[in-house]
Amino acid sequence: MPGVIWLSHLLVVLLPVALLGAVWLGATMLFWWQAPARSRIPRAQKRREEALRRMAALAERLRQQEPELDPKPILELPLEKLVQKLLADELSLESVLCSYLEEAMKVHQEVNCLTDFLDECEEQLQALKKLKKSERGLLYGVPISLKDVYDCMGHDSTCGLAQFLEKPAAKDGVVVKVLKAQGAIPFVKTNISQTLLSFDCSNPIYGQTLNPQNLKKTPGGSSGGEGALLAKGGSILGMGTDTGGSIRIPASFCGVCGIRVTGYRLSNSGVASAVKGRKTVVTVTGPLAWDVESLALCLRALLSEHMHRLDPTVPFLPFREEVYSSNRPLRIGYYESDGFTQPSPSMARAVKLTCRLLRDAGHQVIPFSVPRTEYAFFHLFLGSLFADEGASLLEKLKGDIVDPSMKNTVTSLRLPDSLKRFLAWIWKYIEPRVSQGLETLCGVGTPKKLWELHTAVEEYQQEFIAKWRSLDLDVLLSPALDPAFFVGYPAKTQESSFYLGLYNLLNFPAGIVPVTTVTPQDEKELAFYRGYYRDRFDKSFQEAVRGSVGLSVAVQCIALPWEEELCLRFMKEVETLVKNKMEPK
């Protein structure tokens, strides 16, 4: 999930006394602050190595049971077909788990995406074999991957933080329990960005995860391990979390599908977070998969009375099949730019392409403009993420090594308010986005009381919905964030992620569908990219997405709160139209 990073280029103007003081303080405290991290991190890395050896050993045992097993046909099956074959006993549970264990290990060797192996998957497999056919769930025998933050009994949920190491979960989280009850077999946990507040995928414990489409690029974050593993076929279904794009950015960067649901429609109990208690921008759980039908199947399984019983704070709203399967024409709003960050040529082209396909299919497509984007980003979104001026986040980082993707955020949060205001004043007429970001971090222009902030967010949400209603829209189409950034660049252009973060602020369901790839012409047009502000953030964005010919480009499909089925129906429509266009006549 993206945070806010502005100070890599500001430190040159720090007051000499403040700079010397910071250096002295850093030199004095560095050893003591990092001591716990230095002792825990090597042990965690060793535990991962041992877990991966156990994973390889299980794969070998399963392979010995079926020495003639050819995993390729299994790994090529879409989720719906895989489940059908497992339910009909046309495939053994052992053959499927073995295939994905072997493939996941291959993918990990290439991109560094796994953090843990869930040994209990072998015992669960044996328990599933004893079930009667009538007792088998919707995900019977399906190996699934989980983002690091999902609690699994006996395993750490680290958030990429040393402080969370060596604190294994006492029990499975609610979503994990429901998935297991539906027959799914969680078998690995995947890598994340430190604190989950970056859309890169790196932390001091497990290192940097790479994008399998281009190893110089990031898979996105914070659910980057999931995106990378799915993109390369090492998993068929994964669970992520999303606070400001953390499911959707990895999905778009890696060329898979993903959806963030309305807050509280899926349980968040047993999901770790670096900073808990945010109410205006809530963290939500959600699936990533190869296609939209797989997302729908996962939500059918999760939206059960069982989940409501385990977590009564989640309403019992079963999956509405009639909405998802409807074929009535839609009224679709769209925009190519949010009026705040200029999209890359491939982002804009993806929206135009999708609009044309939707019109040709008989849907109405209507222009839409996002109201007050700059205000929403700086004062509401960032104001919500750092309502305590970063105190909770800094507390979690005590005793830790700060990952490079988070260093500028942490540096800016640690500055005294007086210095932030001084720097904001200096940069006001030079780089307005720097100035506004610093002002937000020290509370300038942002409601200082939580109830005032909540009220401001609610008012903006109602303003957005009123505009939606005035156009009588069913759904909305927007750019995603594409193509994948070079490793390290998410820290330099965080505001670009607000194409996704806006819908966390609004609490709308939103999903990602890949629709095209970067073309040589997109790359040529990128040379003329200047952005709205023509500042170093725009230049960093241009640099981040260059060299991307052939990489995936997606669009974002949005619906109003609690309309996940309509969102998925829209995503399925886009996916089908794109697929039909690509197939030879």
C-alpha positions in Angstrom: 0.0 0.0 0.0 1.5 3.3 -1.0 2.6 5.8 1.5 4.0 9.3 0.9 7.7 9.9 0.0 9.0 13.4 -0.7 12.3 14.0 0.9 15.0 12.3 -1.1 15.5 15.7 -2.8 14.7 17.9 0.1 17.5 17.1 2.5 19.8 19.4 0.7 17.9 22.4 2.2 17.8 21.1 5.8 19.2 23.5 8.3 22.8 22.7 9.1 22.1 22.3 12.8 19.1 20.0 12.2 21.2 17.9 9.8 24.1 17.6 12.2 21.8 16.8 15.0 20.1 14.1 13.0 23.4 12.6 12.0 24.6 12.6 15.6 21.3 11.1 16.9 21.4 8.5 14.1 25.0 7.5 14.9 24.2 7.3 18.6 21.1 5.2 18.3 21.8 3.1 15.1 23.3 0.2 16.9 20.8 0.1 19.7 17.8 0.5 17.3 19.0 -2.2 15.0 20.2 -4.7 17.6 16.8 -6.6 17.8 16.6 -6.7 14.0 20.1 -8.0 13.7 19.4 -10.9 16.0 15.9 -11.8 14.7 16.4 -11.4 10.9 19.1 -14.0 10.4 17.0 -16.5 12.4 14.0 -15.7 10.3 16.0 -16.2 7.1 17.3 -19.5 8.4 13.7 -20.6 9.2 12.7 -19.8 5.7 15.5 -21.9 4.3 14.5 -24.8 6.5 10.8 -24.4 5.5 11.7 -24.5 1.8 13.7 -27.7 2.4 10.6 -29.2 4.0 8.5 -28.0 1.0 10.9 -29.7 -1.4 10.8 -32.9 0.7 7.0 -33.0 0.6 7.1 -32.5 -3.1 9.5 -35.4 -3.5 7.3 -37.7 -1.3 4.3 -36.9 -3.4 6.2 -37.3 -6.6 7.3 -40.8 -5.5 3.6 -41.7 -5.1 3.0 -40.7 -8.8 6.4 -41.1 -10.5 4.8 -40.7 -14.0 3.1 -37.4 -13.1 3.2 -34.7 -15.8 2.4 -31.4 -14.0 2.0 -29.4 -17.2 -1.6 -30.3 -18.0 -2.5 -29.7 -14.4 -0.8 -26.3 -14.2 -2.6 -25.2 -17.4 -6.1 -25.9 -16.0 -8.1 -22.8 -15.1 -9.5 -22.8 -11.5 -13.0 -23.8 -12.5 -11.8 -26.8 -14.5 -9.4 -27.8 -11.9 -12.1 -27.9 -9.2 -14.4 -29.9 -11.5 -11.7 -32.5 -12.0 -10.9 -32.7 -8.3 -14.5 -33.0 -7.3 -15.0 -35.8 -9.9 -11.8 -37.6 -8.7 -10.4 -37.2 -12.2 -7.3 -35.8 -10.6 -5.8 -36.8 -7.2 -5.2 -34.3 -4.5 -1.6 -35.4 -4.3 -0.9 -34.8 -8.0 -2.3 -31.3 -7.9 -0.5 -30.3 -4.7 2.8 -31.8 -5.9 2.5 -29.9 -9.2 2.1 -26.5 -7.5 4.7 -27.2 -4.8 7.3 -27.9 -7.6 6.2 -24.9 -9.7 6.2 -22.5 -6.7 9.7 -23.5 -5.8 10.9 -22.9 -9.4 9.2 -19.4 -9.4 10.7 -18.6 -6.0 14.2 -19.4 -7.3 13.7 -16.8 -10.1 11.8 -14.0 -8.3 12.2 -14.5 -4.5 8.5 -14.5 -3.7 8.0 -17.0 -0.8 8.3 -16.3 2.9 7.1 -19.6 4.4 5.9 -23.1 3.7 2.7 -24.2 5.4 3.6 -27.7 6.5 0.1 -28.4 7.7 -1.0 -28.7 4.1 0.0 -32.4 4.1 -2.2 -33.1 7.1 -5.0 -31.2 5.6 -4.8 -33.1 2.3 -5.2 -36.4 4.2 -8.2 -35.0 6.0 -9.8 -33.9 2.8 -9.4 -37.4 1.3 -11.6 -38.8 4.1 -14.6 -36.5 3.2 -17.7 -37.9 1.5 -18.4 -36.3 -1.9 -21.4 -34.4 -0.4 -19.0 -32.8 2.2 -16.6 -31.4 -0.3 -16.4 -27.6 -0.5 -16.3 -25.2 -3.5 -12.5 -25.1 -3.5 -11.9 -28.8 -2.8 -8.3 -29.7 -3.1 -7.2 -26.3 -4.6 -3.7 -25.2 -3.4 -3.8 -21.5 -2.6 -1.2 -19.0 -1.6 -1.5 -16.4 1.2 0.0 -13.0 1.6 2.4 -13.0 4.6 -0.1 -11.1 6.8 -2.7 -13.9 7.0 -2.5 -15.6 10.3 -1.8 -19.3 10.1 -1.4 -21.2 13.4 2.2 -21.6 14.3 3.6 -19.2 11.6 4.7 -15.6 11.8 2.7 -12.8 10.1 5.6 -10.3 9.8 4.4 -7.3 7.7 8.1 -7.2 6.8 8.9 -6.0 10.4 11.5 -7.5 12.8 9.2 -6.6 15.7 6.6 -9.1 14.4 9.1 -12.0 14.1 9.1 -14.9 16.5 5.4 -14.3 17.4 3.6 -17.2 15.7 -0.1 -17.0 15.3 -2.1 -18.9 18.0 -4.8 -19.8 15.5 -5.8 -19.4 11.9 -7.5 -16.1 10.8 -11.2 -16.2 9.9 -10.6 -16.1 6.1 -8.1 -18.9 6.3 -10.5 -21.0 8.4 -13.3 -20.4 5.8 -11.0 -21.3 2.9 -10.0 -24.5 4.6 -13.6 -25.3 5.3 -14.3 -24.9 1.6 -11.6 -27.5 0.8 -8.8 -25.1 -0.2 -5.2 -26.1 0.8 -3.1 -23.1 1.8 0.5 -24.1 1.1 2.8 -21.1 1.0 3.0 -17.5 2.3 4.3 -14.8 0.0 6.4 -11.7 0.3 5.4 -8.1 1.0 6.7 -4.6 1.3 7.9 -3.5 4.7 4.9 -2.0 6.8 2.7 -2.6 3.7 2.9 1.1 3.0 4.9 0.9 -0.3 3.9 -0.4 -3.7 7.4 -1.9 -4.2 7.9 -5.4 -2.7 10.9 -5.4 -0.4 11.7 -5.8 3.2 14.9 -6.4 5.3 13.8 -9.9 6.3 13.1 -11.6 3.0 14.6 -9.1 0.5 13.3 -7.8 -2.9 10.7 -9.7 -5.0 11.1 -9.3 -8.8 8.5 -9.1 -11.6 8.6 -12.4 -13.6 7.7 -10.4 -16.8 10.9 -8.4 -16.4 13.4 -9.0 -13.6 14.4 -5.4 -13.5 10.9 -4.4 -12.6 9.0 -4.6 -9.3 5.9 -6.9 -9.1 4.2 -4.1 -7.2 3.1 -4.1 -3.6 2.3 -4.7 -1.0 0.9 -8.0 -2.2 3.8 -8.3 -4.6 4.7 -11.9 -3.7 1.2 -13.0 -4.7 1.3 -11.1 -8.0 4.7 -12.6 -8.9 3.8 -16.2 -7.9 0.5 -16.1 -9.8 1.9 -14.5 -12.9 4.4 -17.3 -13.3 2.0 -20.1 -12.6 3.2 -21.1 -9.1 -0.2 -20.6 -7.6 -3.7 -20.6 -9.1 -5.5 -18.5 -6.4 -4.0 -16.2 -3.8 -5.3 -13.9 -1.0 -4.0 -10.4 -0.6 -4.9 -7.2 1.3 -5.5 -3.7 0.0 -5.2 -0.3 1.8 -4.4 1.9 -1.2 -3.9 -0.5 -4.2 -2.0 -3.4 -2.6 -4.0 -6.1 -4.5 -4.6 -4.1 -7.6 -1.1 -2.7 -8.3 0.5 -6.2 -8.2 -2.3 -7.5 -10.4 -1.8 -4.8 -13.0 2.0 -5.0 -12.8 2.0 -8.8 -13.2 -0.8 -9.3 -15.6 -3.3 -11.1 -13.4 -6.8 -10.2 -12.0 -7.5 -9.0 -8.5 -10.3 -7.3 -6.6 -10.6 -5.2 -3.4 -14.0 -5.6 -1.9 -16.1 -3.1 0.1 -14.6 -2.8 3.6 -16.1 -5.3 6.1 -17.7 -7.5 3.5 -14.9 -10.0 4.1 -13.5 -10.6 7.6 -10.2 -8.8 8.5 -9.9 -10.8 11.8 -6.6 -12.6 11.9 -4.9 -10.4 9.3 -1.8 -8.5 10.6 -1.2 -4.9 9.9 1.6 -2.5 10.7 -0.9 0.2 11.8 -4.3 -0.9 13.0 -7.4 1.2 13.8 -7.8 3.3 10.6 -11.4 3.9 9.9 -11.4 6.3 7.0 -9.1 4.3 4.8 -9.6 0.7 5.8 -7.6 -2.4 4.9 -9.6 -5.0 3.1 -8.9 -8.6 2.1 -9.4 -9.9 -1.4 -8.3 -12.5 -4.0 -5.9 -12.5 -6.9 -6.2 -15.1 -9.7 -5.6 -15.7 -13.4 -9.1 -14.8 -14.5 -12.3 -13.1 -13.3 -14.3 -16.4 -13.0 -11.7 -17.6 -10.4 -12.2 -14.4 -8.4 -16.0 -15.0 -8.5 -15.6 -18.6 -7.4 -13.4 -17.5 -4.5 -16.0 -15.0 -3.3 -18.8 -17.5 -3.6 -16.8 -19.7 -1.2 -15.9 -16.9 1.2 -19.3 -15.1 1.4 -20.8 -17.7 3.5 -22.8 -18.0 6.7 -19.7 -19.7 8.1 -17.7 -16.5 7.9 -20.5 -14.5 9.5 -20.6 -17.0 12.4 -16.8 -16.8 12.9 -16.9 -13.0 12.7 -20.3 -11.5 13.4 -19.0 -8.0 12.5 -19.2 -9.1 8.9 -22.7 -9.0 7.4 -24.1 -12.2 6.0 -24.4 -11.2 2.3 -24.2 -14.3 0.1 -22.9 -14.0 -3.4 -25.7 -12.7 -5.7 -25.5 -15.0 -8.7 -28.3 -13.2 -10.6 -26.3 -10.0 -10.6 -23.0 -11.6 -11.7 -24.7 -13.6 -14.5 -26.8 -10.8 -15.9 -26.3 -9.7 -19.5 -28.2 -6.5 -19.5 -26.4 -3.5 -21.2 -24.5 -1.3 -18.8 -24.2 2.5 -18.4 -20.4 2.9 -17.9 -18.6 6.0 -16.9 -15.0 6.4 -17.8 -11.9 8.6 -17.6 -8.4 8.5 -19.1 -6.9 10.7 -16.4 -7.8 11.6 -12.8 -6.6 15.2 -13.5 -3.8 14.8 -11.0 -1.3 12.4 -12.4 -1.0 12.2 -16.2 -1.3 8.6 -17.3 1.4 6.8 -19.3 0.6 6.4 -23.0 -0.2 2.7 -22.5 -2.6 3.5 -19.6 -4.6 6.0 -21.7 -4.6 3.6 -24.7 -5.9 0.8 -22.5 -8.9 2.8 -21.5 -9.7 3.9 -25.0 -9.4 0.4 -26.3 -11.7 -0.9 -23.6 -14.3 1.9 -24.2 -14.4 1.0 -27.9 -15.0 -2.6 -27.3 -17.7 -1.9 -24.7 -19.5 0.5 -27.2 -19.3 -2.0 -29.9 -20.9 -4.6 -27.6 -23.9 -2.3 -27.0 -23.0 -0.7 -23.7 -23.4 3.1 -23.1 -20.0 4.7 -22.3 -20.1 8.2 -20.7 -17.3 10.6 -19.8 -16.7 11.1 -16.1 -14.3 13.5 -14.3 -13.0 12.8 -10.8 -13.9 15.7 -8.4 -11.1 17.5 -6.4 -8.5 14.8 -6.8 -5.6 16.8 -5.3 -7.7 17.6 -2.2 -8.7 14.0 -1.9 -5.2 12.7 -2.1 -3.3 15.2 0.1 -5.9 16.2 2.7 -8.1 13.1 2.9 -6.1 10.0 1.8 -2.7 11.0 3.2 -4.4 12.7 6.1 -6.2 9.5 7.0 -3.1 7.3 6.6 -1.0 9.6 8.9 -3.7 11.0 11.1 -1.3 10.5 14.1 1.5 12.1 12.1 3.1 8.6 11.7 3.6 7.9 15.4 2.1 4.4 15.2 4.2 3.5 12.2 7.4 4.8 13.8 6.7 2.8 16.9 6.5 -0.4 14.8 9.9 0.4 13.2 11.7 0.8 16.5 14.5 -1.8 16.7 14.2 -2.5 12.9 16.3 -1.9 9.8 14.4 0.5 7.6 14.0 -0.8 4.1 15.2 1.5 1.2 11.6 1.7 0.0 10.6 3.2 3.3 13.6 5.4 4.2 12.3 8.7 2.8 8.9 8.2 4.4 10.4 7.4 7.8 12.9 10.4 7.5 10.0 12.8 6.7 7.9 11.5 9.5 10.7 11.9 12.0 11.3 15.6 11.2 10.0 18.1 13.7 6.8 19.8 12.6 8.5 23.2 12.7 11.1 21.9 10.2 8.4 20.4 8.0 6.5 23.7 7.9 9.8 25.5 7.0 10.5 23.1 4.2 6.9 23.3 2.9 7.3 27.1 2.8 10.5 26.9 0.8 9.1 24.5 -1.7 5.6 26.1 -2.1 6.4 27.9 -5.3 9.1 25.5 -6.6 7.4 22.1 -6.3 3.8 22.4 -5.0 3.4 18.6 -4.5 6.4 18.5 -2.1 5.0 21.4 -0.2 1.5 20.0 0.1 2.8 16.6 1.2 4.9 18.1 4.0 2.0 20.2 5.1 -0.2 17.1 5.3 2.4 15.4 7.5 2.3 18.2 10.1 -1.5 18.6 9.9 -1.7 21.8 7.8 -5.0 21.9 5.9 -6.1 18.5 7.2 -8.8 18.1 9.8 -7.0 17.6 13.1 -9.7 15.8 15.0 -10.6 12.3 13.9 -14.4 13.1 13.8 -13.7 16.1 11.5 -11.6 13.9 9.2 -14.3 11.2 9.1 -16.8 13.9 8.3 -14.7 15.3 5.5 -14.2 11.9 4.0 -17.9 11.1 4.2 -18.7 14.4 2.5 -16.3 13.7 -0.3 -17.8 10.2 -0.7 -21.3 11.7 -1.0 -20.0 14.3 -3.5 -18.5 11.5 -5.7 -21.7 9.4 -5.4 -23.9 12.3 -6.3 -21.8 12.9 -9.5 -22.1 9.2 -10.3 -25.9 9.3 -9.7 -26.3 12.4 -11.9 -25.0 10.4 -14.8 -27.1 7.3 -13.9 -24.1 5.1 -14.0 -23.9 1.4 -13.2 -20.2 1.1 -13.1 -17.0 3.1 -13.8 -13.9 2.4 -15.9 -10.5 4.0 -15.1 -6.8 3.5 -15.8 -5.0 1.1 -13.5 -1.3 1.9 -12.8 0.9 0.6 -15.6 3.2 -0.6 -16.8 5.4 -2.1 -14.0 7.9 0.3 -12.4 11.6 -0.4 -12.2 12.7 -1.7 -8.8 13.1 1.3 -6.4 10.9 3.7 -8.3 7.7 3.4 -6.4 9.5 5.4 -3.6 9.9 8.3 -6.1 6.4 8.7 -7.5 3.9 7.6 -4.9 1.1 9.9 -5.9 0.7 8.0 -9.2 -0.8 5.2 -7.2 -3.9 7.3 -6.4 -5.6 5.9 -9.5 -6.1 2.9 -7.1 -6.0 4.6 -3.7 -9.0 6.8 -4.5 -11.3 3.8 -4.2 -9.9 2.9 -0.8 -10.8 6.4 0.4 -14.3 6.0 -1.2 -14.6 2.4 0.0 -15.8 1.2 -3.4 -15.2 -2.3 -4.8 -12.6 -2.2 -7.6 -11.0 -4.8 -9.7 -8.2 -5.2 -12.2 -8.4 -6.8 -15.7 -5.4 -7.0 -18.0 -6.4 -5.8 -21.5 -3.2 -5.2 -23.6 0.6 -4.9 -23.5 3.0 -2.0 -23.9 3.7 -1.5 -27.6 6.8 0.1 -29.3 4.5 3.0 -30.2 3.6 3.5 -26.5 7.4 3.6 -25.7 8.0 6.2 -28.4 5.2 8.4 -27.1 6.6 8.1 -23.6 9.6 10.1 -24.7 7.3 13.1 -24.9 5.7 12.6 -21.5 5.9 15.7 -19.4 3.1 15.3 -16.8 0.9 17.9 -15.3 3.4 19.6 -13.0 6.5 18.9 -15.1 8.4 18.4 -11.8 10.7 15.7 -10.7 7.8 13.4 -9.7 6.6 13.4 -13.3 10.1 12.8 -14.5 10.5 9.9 -12.1 7.2 8.4 -13.4 8.5 8.6 -16.9 11.7 6.9 -15.9 9.9 4.3 -13.9 7.8 2.9 -16.8 10.2 3.1 -19.6 11.7 -0.1 -21.2 8.3 -1.9 -20.8 7.5 -3.1 -24.3 5.5 -6.4 -23.9 4.6 -5.8 -20.3 1.0 -6.1 -19.2 -1.4 -3.1 -19.1 -4.7 -3.3 -17.3 -7.9 -1.3 -16.6 -9.7 -0.8 -13.3 -13.4 -1.6 -13.0 -15.4 0.0 -10.2 -18.8 -0.3 -8.6 -20.7 1.3 -5.7 -20.3 -0.1 -2.2 -21.5 -3.6 -1.6 -21.9 -4.2 -5.4 -19.0 -6.7 -5.7 -21.1 -9.0 -8.0 -21.7 -6.1 -10.4 -18.1 -5.1 -10.3 -17.1 -8.7 -11.2 -19.8 -8.9 -13.9 -18.3 -5.7 -15.5 -14.8 -7.2 -15.1 -15.9 -10.4 -16.8 -17.5 -8.4 -19.7 -14.2 -6.6 -20.3 -12.2 -9.8 -20.0 -14.5 -11.6 -22.5 -14.4 -8.7 -25.1 -10.6 -8.5 -24.9 -10.3 -12.2 -25.3 -12.6 -12.3 -28.3 -10.7 -9.5 -29.9 -7.4 -11.3 -29.5 -8.7 -14.6 -30.8 -8.2 -15.2 -34.6 -11.3 -15.0 -36.7 
